[in-house]
Amino acid sequence: MESSERIIVSLDLGSALTKVVVGRPISEYETEIIGTGMFPSSGIKNGSIINIEATTRSIIEAVSEAELMCGQEIGYVVVNVTGKSVRADNSKGVVAITNRDRVVTEPDIVRVIEAAQAVRVPADQEILHVLSKEFSVDDQTSIKDPIGMTGVRLEAEVHIVTAGLTALHNLEKCIEAAGLAEETRVLSSLASSDAVLTSGEKDLGTAVLDIGAGICDLIVYVDGGIAYSSVIPFGGYNVTSDLSIGLKTTIETAELVKKRFGHCSLEEIDPTETVEIPPISGRPARTVLREELVHVIEPRMREIFEMVDAELVKSGKKSFLAGGVILTGGGSLLEGIESLAEDVFRLTVTRARPAGLSGLSDKVSSPEFATAVGLIKYASRLGDMERKSQDRSETWGKKIRRWIEENL
């Protein structure tokens, strides 16, 4: 099928909401949105499935809403993977270029990638992604595509992402129980970065932090390649929970108040401004100073950003982030969040939403849809199921060439 005819459906299983987005890739830079669906995620906590039945129900409801909107039956989905079981690390492989002309060929790429993948994966983990970072030929480094270059030594550095087998099996169960099939699985932070980052920002050195309800997904790009990724098991729900305790109200009310009046900087708040807390359980509505909310929100968000900053330092690439940090995800919608993040990271911080959209773009033009839109963009580069079936008859050379192109 032509690109303009392909339909890709993303399934973003978040800790707060299950989102389904139906998109048609128009070009490399544009995606037409033709349907969306959402439903509360009662079976997911901190990015992990804790209740199969509840998660399946959320998927069915979100898919049904999207089907009504786009007028098409949904069978395959591209799904995100995140949670505490996700692990990631960089690995290197080195091989000799053995042909008579000392020219790098496809078989050399196969061998060096296999060498880079020859790491011990725990029995309870499964490889999710092997993402190219860069190649080196002799003393020449930071090469994206070394085929045709001359040398005696070829080195590859890859970013290997694994996920827990139990988590993946639970994910598969829920999707199958909802009457669907997986087209592919994608690391959440990888999808989010596809939605909000340009290739120039990846080359410049940029980190993307997707702040969800239960977790924060972090990914770091340097020289166009993925240098680091991590999952921080805290998110917007932790702020809401603290707010619920501080205001002596329900989680639902605390979330509503946080979204409407929350702020991350006490300095930017009028000390006389008040907020009405809605009535609950027969108790009347009451009024509190808005700064009372900020006294709870700011310390908790600072704590989360300090954990993220520790990950940036751990990556060893913080000083290379000329593009700074880009915030996305539903948790990034808090007012004043950019200035607080800049204060903690000591880097330039901006908030971003998915770009390059048409059709029902108003439905998904928000940071909270970064993962869902990014899943479509990522899958559009990999191709549809028809192309995957054709890959089975491809030569190793074609597969490697495509692998390199998809990782650029």
Buried (B, 14 or more C-beta within 10 A) or exposed (E): EEEEEBBBBBBBBBBBBBBBBBBBBBEEEBBBBBBBBBBBBBBBBBBBBEBBEBBBBBBBBBBBBBBEBBEBEBEBBBBBBBBBBBBBEBBBBEBEBEEEEBBBBBBBBBBBBEBBBEBEEEEEBBEBBBBBBBBBBBEEEEBBBBBEBEBEBBBBBBBBBBBBBEBBEBBBBBBEBBEBEBBBBBBBBBBBBBBBBEEEBBBBBBBBBBBBBBBBBBBBBBBBBBBBBBBBBBBBBBBBBBBBEBBEBEEEBBBBBBEEBBBBBBEEBEEEEEBEBBEEEEEEEEEBBBBBBBEBBBBBBBBBBEBBBEBBEEBEBBEBBEBBBBBBBBBBBBBBBBEBBBEBBEBBBBBBBBBBBEBBBEBBBBBBBBBBBBBBBBBBBBBBEEEEEEEEEEEEBEBBBBBBEEBE
